[in-house]
Amino acid sequence: MRASNRVSASFGGVAVQRGSLVYCVQEADNEKPFWTHQVKMAATPKYHYEANLLKGIGN
């Protein structure tokens, strides 16, 4: 997934997609500077089903 480079509002943000969910990170929403966050590519993803969330969703 990639934002258009013509949309200046998307600069400085990152989105991670897992299935149909998109997790977005922006510096304005976090206490630490954005560049200190990491996504560990070698981490094993975990699945958890939430029956009461959005009428049933796995995350």
N, C-alpha and C positions, 0 to 999 in steps of 0.2 A: 504494500500500500504506500502511496506517495502523494503528497499534496502538490498542487500546481505551483510552480515557481512564480506564477503571475499573481498569486494571492499573498500580499505582504503580511496579512494577519496570521498566516501560518508559519512565519519565520520564528525560530526560537522555540518551537514546539515539537513534540514527538508523539506518535500514536503507535500502539502495539495492538495488532489484531490477533485474536484467538477465536476461531470459529466465526460466529456472527457478532461477537462483542468487540468493541473497539475501546481501548483504554488510552486516554489522552493525558499528557503531562505538559504543564506550562509553568514557567518560572513564577508567574504571579500567584499561583496556587500552592507554592511550596516554600517552606522556611529556608531550605538550603539552596544555593545556586544550582541551576539546572544541570550543569556539567558534572556535578558530583554524583548524580544518580547513575546506576548501571543496571543493565539487563544481562543477567548471566545466561549466556547462550547454552552452556552445558548443563544447566539445571533441568531436572526432570519435572515436567509439568504435572500438576495434580488436578484432578477433576472432582468437583463436589456439586451435587444436585441440590438446589434450593426450591422445594415445592411451593413455598409461599412467596417467592420473589418473581414478579412479572408473570404470574400464573404458571410458574414452573420454568426454571432455567438452570442450566449447568454452567458452572464457572470454574 
